[in-house]
Amino acid sequence: MMHQVFSRKDEWMGTPSGMSAVRQTLVLGGMMILALSLFGCGSEEPPARQAPPVTVGKPTISTVREYGLFTGFSRAVESADVVARVAGTLESVDFEPSSQVKKGDLLFTIEKTKYKALRDAAEASLHSSEADLLRAETELKRVEKASKSRAVSEMDVDRARADRDMAIAAVALARANLDEAELNYSYTDVVSPLDGVVSRRLVDAGNLVGQSGPTKLTRVNKLQPIHVYFHAPESLVLRFMKGRAIDVDKEVKSDDHGIGHVALANETGYPHEGRIDYIDNEVDTRTGTIEIRMVLENANHELFPGLFVRIKLTGNEIPDAVQVPMTAVGTDLGGKYVLTVGEGNIVEQKYVILGEAQEGGLVHIESGLEGTETIIVNGLVFARPGLPVTPLTPEQFEAMKQQAAQK
């Protein structure tokens, strides 16, 4: 006789009816939990959004000037290469590098003895030719006198006259040779062609120079005054010159459009003042720019040729110009914008067109603002167009920060 043994667990779960009861219990429990959670969530209202604090202010209204910023380079007003114009041995170097020189100062000496001898030889040749001319003229006079008594033939007279003419030509040739010899002798003293600052020597004493043409020995640059060259877009130049063309018959003032300022690469601001003395007579069609030159006094020789410089060119005055702090200007895909606070402290977004940056961290707003709006200066990241903010003055904002730090 076989016996079947079942535990309580087998009796409860081993049958289909038991399995169905478990599922029903689990489903009912889940539904109750979900209902309770939904009821609990729906009974609490979400916290109201607080208006973020921002710093506000009014635009600045004042007269500003147009200006253009450019980059350029410096160039000497006058510059000259010093070369050996005669062939020979470089005997001496008669200057210190980077020193001030005057026009005519001795810089180098080239084999003076050789060219002095050539000059003396040419001078002697001239004296010999002059003596031959004197003898030929005397002979011609004697022959002409003898021809009157028919002591000599006409052929003898013609021959004597030809000898005289040849002697005259020989004197002229000898004088030209002497001039050339004296010129070459003067070239043995290599002098500065202008006032300025001399560079280093490019050839050492003892070397042969001028054999295959002029040999460059050094360079002299005139540094006072000095030129600065740069290129400006034609539209900007025409705008700057517009007001100037109207007053072309009036006396040019010190604050005219021809005044500009220059800064070196390591300088802040634009400490060097200059004036425009040249604007090219044509536009470069490849770049659409015009070459402009400024002249600076450079009394302390702070600028020298080849330096990279920054130029600020002053333009026309703009009265009642609207200006805002740079921190109040934002950027998105639509362009530059300023956030203003309207009625109910609701934020409004206004797109603007920027002009030139001004002193004190301000920027000129060419269009987009009237100047009477209340603008958000700090806190643009917390403000959203169409939503409220809490406008504060800079003092109130600082006080709020201090209170928050003390808590």
C-alpha positions as CSV (number, residue, x, y, z in Angstrom):
1,M,0.0,0.0,0.0
2,M,1.5,3.2,-1.1
3,H,1.3,6.4,1.0
4,Q,1.5,10.0,-0.4
5,V,3.1,12.5,1.9
6,F,2.5,16.3,1.4
7,S,3.8,19.2,3.3
8,R,1.8,22.3,4.1
9,K,3.8,24.2,1.5
10,D,3.0,21.6,-1.1
11,E,-0.7,21.7,-0.2
12,W,-0.8,25.5,-0.6
13,M,1.4,26.1,-3.7
14,G,1.4,22.8,-5.5
15,T,-2.1,23.2,-6.9
16,P,-3.3,25.6,-9.6
17,S,-5.8,27.2,-7.3
18,G,-3.0,28.1,-4.9
19,M,-0.9,29.8,-7.7
20,S,-3.9,31.9,-8.7
21,A,-4.5,33.1,-5.2
22,V,-0.9,34.3,-5.0
23,R,-1.1,36.3,-8.2
24,Q,-4.3,38.0,-7.1
25,T,-2.8,39.0,-3.8
26,L,0.3,40.5,-5.5
27,V,-1.7,42.5,-8.0
28,L,-4.1,43.9,-5.4
29,G,-1.2,44.9,-3.2
30,G,0.5,46.7,-6.1
31,M,-2.6,48.6,-7.0
32,M,-3.2,49.8,-3.5
33,I,0.4,51.0,-3.2
34,L,0.1,52.9,-6.5
35,A,-3.2,54.4,-5.5
36,L,-1.8,55.6,-2.2
37,S,1.3,57.1,-3.8
38,L,-0.8,58.9,-6.4
39,F,-3.1,60.2,-3.8
40,G,-0.2,61.4,-1.6
41,C,1.5,63.2,-4.6
42,G,-1.6,64.9,-5.7
43,S,-2.3,66.3,-2.3
44,E,0.9,68.4,-2.3
45,E,1.2,71.5,-4.6
46,P,4.7,72.1,-6.3
47,P,6.7,75.0,-4.7
48,A,6.3,78.3,-6.5
49,R,9.3,79.5,-8.6
50,Q,11.2,82.3,-6.8
51,A,12.3,85.3,-9.0
52,P,16.1,85.2,-9.1
53,P,17.9,88.4,-7.9
54,V,19.8,90.4,-10.6
55,T,21.7,93.6,-10.6
56,V,20.1,96.3,-12.7
57,G,21.0,99.8,-13.9
58,K,20.4,102.5,-16.5
59,P,22.3,103.0,-19.8
60,T,24.9,105.8,-19.9
61,I,24.1,108.6,-22.3
62,S,27.1,110.7,-23.4
63,T,29.1,111.9,-26.4
64,V,31.5,109.4,-27.8
65,R,33.9,109.2,-30.7
66,E,34.1,106.7,-33.5
67,Y,37.4,105.0,-33.7
68,G,39.1,102.2,-35.6
69,L,41.6,99.7,-34.3
70,F,44.3,98.4,-36.6
71,T,47.6,96.6,-36.6
72,G,50.6,97.7,-38.6
73,F,54.4,98.1,-38.5
74,S,57.0,100.8,-38.1
75,R,59.4,102.0,-40.8
76,A,62.2,104.5,-40.8
77,V,61.5,107.9,-42.4
78,E,64.8,107.6,-44.2
79,S,67.0,104.5,-44.6
80,A,70.2,103.9,-46.5
81,D,72.5,100.9,-47.1
82,V,76.1,101.9,-46.8
83,V,78.1,100.1,-49.5
84,A,81.7,99.9,-50.8
85,R,81.8,101.7,-54.1
86,V,85.4,100.9,-54.9
87,A,87.3,97.6,-54.8
88,G,90.0,97.1,-52.2
89,T,90.9,95.9,-48.7
90,L,88.7,97.2,-45.9
91,E,91.3,98.9,-43.7
92,S,89.3,100.1,-40.7
93,V,85.9,100.3,-39.1
94,D,85.4,103.7,-37.6
95,F,82.1,103.6,-35.7
96,E,80.4,101.8,-32.8
97,P,77.4,99.6,-33.5
98,S,73.9,101.2,-32.7
99,S,75.5,104.6,-32.3
100,Q,74.1,108.0,-33.5
101,V,75.9,109.3,-36.6
102,K,75.6,112.5,-38.6
103,K,75.6,112.8,-42.3
104,G,79.2,112.8,-43.5
105,D,80.6,110.9,-40.5
106,L,83.4,108.5,-41.3
107,L,82.3,104.8,-41.0
108,F,84.9,102.8,-43.0
109,T,88.2,103.2,-44.8
110,I,89.1,101.3,-47.9
111,E,92.8,101.0,-49.2
112,K,93.5,104.7,-49.4
113,T,97.1,104.3,-50.6
114,K,96.2,102.5,-53.8
115,Y,93.6,105.1,-54.9
116,K,95.8,108.0,-53.8
117,A,98.5,106.7,-56.2
118,L,96.0,106.4,-59.0
119,R,94.8,109.9,-58.4
120,D,98.4,111.2,-58.4
121,A,99.1,109.4,-61.6
122,A,96.0,110.9,-63.2
123,E,97.1,114.3,-62.1
124,A,100.5,113.8,-63.6
125,S,99.0,112.7,-66.8
126,L,97.0,115.9,-66.9
127,H,100.1,118.0,-66.4
128,S,101.8,116.1,-69.3
129,S,98.8,116.6,-71.6
130,E,98.7,120.3,-70.7
131,A,102.5,120.5,-71.6
132,D,101.8,118.8,-74.9
133,L,99.0,121.2,-75.6
134,L,101.3,124.2,-74.9
135,R,104.0,122.8,-77.2
136,A,101.4,122.1,-80.0
137,E,100.0,125.6,-79.7
138,T,103.5,127.1,-80.0
139,E,104.3,124.9,-82.9
140,L,101.0,125.9,-84.6
141,K,101.8,129.6,-84.2
142,R,105.3,129.1,-85.6
143,V,104.1,127.2,-88.6
144,E,101.3,129.7,-89.3
145,K,103.9,132.6,-89.2
146,A,106.2,130.7,-91.5
147,S,103.3,130.0,-94.0
148,K,102.8,133.7,-94.5
149,S,106.3,133.9,-96.1
150,R,105.6,130.6,-97.8
151,A,108.5,129.0,-95.9
152,V,106.2,126.0,-95.2
153,S,103.5,124.3,-97.1
154,E,99.8,124.4,-96.2
155,M,100.0,120.7,-95.4
156,D,102.5,121.6,-92.6
157,V,100.0,124.1,-91.2
158,D,97.2,121.6,-91.3
159,R,99.3,119.0,-89.6
160,A,100.3,121.5,-86.8
161,R,96.7,122.5,-86.3
162,A,95.6,118.8,-86.0
163,D,98.4,118.2,-83.5
164,R,97.0,121.2,-81.5
165,D,93.5,119.8,-81.5
166,M,94.7,116.4,-80.5
167,A,96.5,118.0,-77.6
168,I,93.3,119.8,-76.5
169,A,91.4,116.5,-76.6
170,A,94.2,114.8,-74.6
171,V,94.0,117.4,-71.9
172,A,90.2,116.9,-71.7
173,L,90.7,113.2,-71.4
174,A,93.4,113.6,-68.7
175,R,91.1,115.9,-66.8
176,A,88.3,113.5,-66.9
177,N,90.6,110.7,-65.7
178,L,91.7,112.9,-62.9
179,D,88.1,113.6,-61.9
180,E,87.4,109.9,-61.9
181,A,90.5,109.1,-59.8
182,E,89.6,111.8,-57.3
183,L,86.1,110.4,-57.1
184,N,87.3,106.9,-56.5
185,Y,89.8,108.3,-53.9
186,S,86.9,110.0,-52.1
187,Y,85.1,106.6,-52.0
188,T,87.9,105.2,-49.9
189,D,86.4,107.2,-47.0
190,V,82.9,105.5,-46.6
191,V,80.7,108.1,-44.8
192,S,77.2,108.1,-43.4
193,P,74.7,109.3,-46.1
194,L,72.2,110.7,-43.5
195,D,71.6,111.4,-39.8
196,G,70.5,108.4,-37.9
197,V,71.4,105.3,-36.0
198,V,74.0,103.0,-37.6
199,S,73.7,99.2,-37.5
200,R,76.6,96.8,-36.9
201,R,79.4,96.2,-39.4
202,L,78.6,93.4,-41.9
203,V,82.3,93.0,-43.1
204,D,85.3,92.9,-40.9
205,A,88.5,94.9,-41.5
206,G,91.0,93.1,-43.7
207,N,88.5,91.6,-46.1
208,L,88.4,92.4,-49.8
209,V,85.3,94.4,-50.8
210,G,83.7,95.7,-53.9
211,Q,85.3,93.2,-56.3
212,S,82.1,91.9,-58.0
213,G,80.0,95.0,-57.4
214,P,79.0,97.2,-54.4
215,T,79.5,95.4,-51.1
216,K,77.0,96.2,-48.3
217,L,78.9,97.2,-45.2
218,T,76.1,98.4,-42.8
219,R,72.8,100.3,-42.7
220,V,71.8,103.7,-41.3
221,N,68.2,104.4,-40.3
222,K,66.7,107.8,-39.4
223,L,64.5,107.2,-36.3
224,Q,63.3,110.7,-35.5
225,P,60.6,111.0,-36.6
226,I,59.4,107.5,-37.5
227,H,56.6,106.2,-39.8
228,V,53.9,103.7,-39.0
229,Y,52.1,102.0,-41.9
230,F,48.8,100.1,-41.7
231,H,45.8,99.2,-44.0
232,A,42.2,100.2,-43.2
233,P,39.0,99.0,-44.9
234,E,37.8,101.5,-47.4
235,S,34.4,101.8,-45.8
236,L,35.9,102.9,-42.5
237,V,38.3,105.4,-44.2
238,L,35.4,107.0,-46.2
239,R,33.3,107.3,-43.0
240,F,36.1,109.0,-41.1
241,M,36.9,111.3,-44.0
242,K,33.3,112.4,-44.5
243,G,33.2,115.0,-41.8
244,R,36.6,116.1,-42.8
245,A,35.7,116.8,-46.4
246,I,32.9,119.1,-45.3
247,D,35.3,121.3,-43.4
248,V,38.1,121.1,-46.0
249,D,38.6,124.9,-46.1
250,K,38.7,125.3,-42.3
251,E,41.8,125.3,-40.2
252,V,42.7,121.8,-39.1
253,K,42.4,121.4,-35.3
254,S,44.5,119.3,-33.1
255,D,41.7,116.8,-32.5
256,D,41.0,116.4,-36.2
257,H,40.6,113.0,-37.9
258,G,44.3,113.0,-38.7
259,I,45.3,112.4,-35.1
260,G,45.8,108.8,-34.0
261,H,47.6,106.9,-31.2
262,V,50.0,104.0,-31.4
263,A,51.0,101.3,-28.9
264,L,53.8,98.7,-29.0
265,A,53.0,95.0,-28.4
266,N,53.9,95.1,-24.7
267,E,52.1,98.4,-23.9
268,T,48.7,99.0,-22.5
269,G,46.6,101.9,-23.9
270,Y,47.9,103.9,-26.8
271,P,50.6,106.2,-25.3
272,H,52.3,107.4,-28.6
273,E,50.5,110.2,-30.5
274,G,50.9,110.7,-34.2
275,R,49.2,112.2,-37.2
276,I,48.3,110.9,-40.6
277,D,50.5,112.4,-43.3
278,Y,49.7,110.0,-46.2
279,I,46.7,108.1,-47.5
280,D,47.2,106.1,-50.7
281,N,45.5,107.4,-53.8
282,E,43.9,104.0,-54.7
283,V,42.2,101.0,-53.0
284,D,43.8,97.6,-53.2
285,T,41.2,95.7,-55.1
286,R,42.4,92.4,-53.8
287,T,41.8,93.3,-50.1
288,G,39.5,96.3,-50.2
289,T,41.9,98.3,-48.0
290,I,43.8,101.5,-48.3
291,E,47.3,102.0,-47.1
292,I,47.7,104.8,-44.5
293,R,50.8,106.2,-42.9
294,M,51.3,108.0,-39.6
295,V,54.3,110.0,-38.5
296,L,55.4,110.0,-34.8
297,E,58.0,112.3,-33.2
298,N,59.7,109.4,-31.5
299,A,61.8,111.8,-29.4
300,N,63.1,109.0,-27.1
301,H,63.7,106.5,-29.9
302,E,61.2,104.1,-28.3
303,L,60.1,102.9,-31.8
304,F,62.5,101.5,-34.4
305,P,61.8,100.0,-37.9
306,G,60.0,96.6,-38.1
307,L,58.1,96.7,-34.9
308,F,54.5,95.3,-34.7
309,V,52.2,98.1,-33.5
310,R,48.6,98.7,-32.6
311,I,46.9,101.8,-33.9
312,K,43.8,103.6,-32.7
313,L,42.4,106.1,-35.2
314,T,39.9,108.6,-33.8
315,G,36.8,109.5,-35.9
316,N,33.7,111.6,-35.7
317,E,31.8,112.5,-32.5
318,I,28.5,110.8,-31.8
319,P,26.3,112.9,-29.5
320,D,23.9,111.3,-27.0
321,A,25.3,107.8,-27.6
322,V,23.7,104.9,-25.6
323,Q,26.3,102.9,-23.7
324,V,26.0,99.8,-21.5
325,P,28.5,97.7,-19.5
326,M,30.1,94.9,-21.5
327,T,28.7,92.5,-18.8
328,A,25.2,93.4,-19.8
329,V,25.6,92.1,-23.4
330,G,24.8,88.5,-24.2
331,T,25.1,86.4,-27.3
332,D,22.9,83.7,-28.8
333,L,22.1,82.5,-32.3
334,G,20.1,85.6,-33.0
335,G,23.1,87.8,-32.3
336,K,24.0,90.3,-29.5
337,Y,21.2,91.1,-27.0
338,V,20.5,93.0,-23.8
339,L,18.0,91.9,-21.1
340,T,15.7,94.6,-19.8
341,V,13.2,94.6,-16.8
342,G,9.7,95.8,-17.7
343,E,6.4,96.0,-15.9
344,G,6.0,93.4,-13.1
345,N,9.7,92.9,-13.2
346,I,9.2,90.7,-16.3
347,V,12.4,90.1,-18.4
348,E,12.4,91.3,-22.0
349,Q,15.1,90.4,-24.5
350,K,16.2,93.1,-27.0
351,Y,18.7,92.5,-29.8
352,V,21.2,95.3,-30.3
353,I,23.9,96.3,-32.8
354,L,27.1,97.1,-31.0
355,G,29.4,100.0,-31.8
356,E,33.0,100.4,-30.5
357,A,34.1,99.6,-27.0
358,Q,34.5,102.7,-24.8
359,E,36.4,103.6,-21.7
360,G,35.3,102.2,-18.3
361,G,34.2,98.8,-19.6
362,L,31.3,100.3,-21.6
363,V,30.2,99.6,-25.2
364,H,28.3,101.8,-27.6
365,I,24.9,100.6,-28.6
366,E,24.3,101.8,-32.2
367,S,20.7,100.5,-32.3
368,G,18.2,98.4,-30.2
369,L,18.0,100.6,-27.1
370,E,16.5,104.0,-26.5
371,G,18.5,104.7,-23.3
372,T,15.6,104.8,-20.9
373,E,15.3,101.1,-20.2
374,T,16.3,99.3,-17.0
375,I,18.9,96.8,-18.1
376,I,20.2,93.7,-16.3
377,V,23.9,94.2,-15.7
378,N,24.8,91.1,-13.7
379,G,22.9,87.8,-13.5
380,L,22.0,87.2,-17.1
381,V,22.4,83.4,-16.6
382,F,19.6,83.4,-14.1
383,A,17.2,85.6,-16.0
384,R,14.8,84.2,-18.7
385,P,12.7,86.3,-21.1
386,G,9.1,86.3,-20.0
387,L,9.8,85.4,-16.4
388,P,10.1,87.7,-13.4
389,V,13.3,88.6,-11.6
390,T,14.1,90.5,-8.4
391,P,15.9,93.7,-9.5
392,L,18.5,95.0,-7.1
393,T,21.0,97.8,-7.1
394,P,24.7,96.8,-6.8
395,E,24.6,97.9,-3.2
396,Q,21.6,95.8,-2.4
397,F,23.1,92.8,-4.2
398,E,26.3,93.0,-2.2
399,A,24.4,93.3,1.0
400,M,22.4,90.2,0.1
401,K,25.6,88.3,-0.6
402,Q,27.0,89.2,2.8
403,Q,23.9,88.1,4.6
404,A,24.0,84.8,2.8
405,A,27.6,84.3,3.7
406,Q,26.9,84.9,7.4
407,K,24.2,82.2,7.6
